[in-house]
Amino acid sequence: MRSVISIRREYPSPKMASSVLRAVAPDNKEVPGDTGIEMSADGSALLVRITSSADLPSFLRTLDDLLLCIQAAEKAADGAR
């Protein structure tokens, strides 16, 4: 089975969306071979798509890890404002 999730996260500005993307992108360089993570900024939105043929618990762990990284990047970006 294949699991897919798409996330669109809106920010107050394109600058913040780009900052979060830059902060999180290095964390997604090395993912298991059966998992793909695509991320981009579209104006003030962060777009994320995760696909995986791994078992559901593994897919959910990947999603949770990514969301925690996004949350940390948002807190850092808020602190820099």
Secondary structure, 3 states (H helix, E strand, C coil): CCEEEEEEEECCCHHHHHHHHHHHHHHHCCCCCCEEEEEEEECCEEEEEEEECCCHHHHHHHHHHHHHHHHHHHHHHHHHC
